[in-house]
């Protein structure tokens, strides 16, 4: 799997772990090992600009996903899309949730991957499925 990682946030991020987590998540979701995904870390100002432009919502958010190609069948090689994370927002959420910033970033990256693959949390049933799956992927990856 190819994970392109760019850090424009000014924050230290767990780059090696992000590569292994996203590779694990793509393998877990049975994607072709040749699929590509991009992960970019940005500062709150850039995230706010993206949030306004693409979601028409004010303020920075934690993670945005931009799907590109969806595999039509198992084995398809595609460029999945882009995940954008704001570590400063993740740090604030981590504090509120009582866990580490790194753990919050792992959850957000997995959340972004699932959005790219078509998962959503618009209603309570979808939310339950998506959030349980992201927790399961992060937990299994962290125990490897």
PyMOL commands that set and color helices and strands:
alter all, ss='L'
color gray80, all
select helices_A, chain A and resi 15-28+44-55+87-97+101-116+124-142
alter helices_A, ss='H'
color red, helices_A
select strands_A, chain A and resi 2-7+36-41+63-67+79-85
alter strands_A, ss='S'
color yellow, strands_A
deselect
rebuild
show_as cartoon
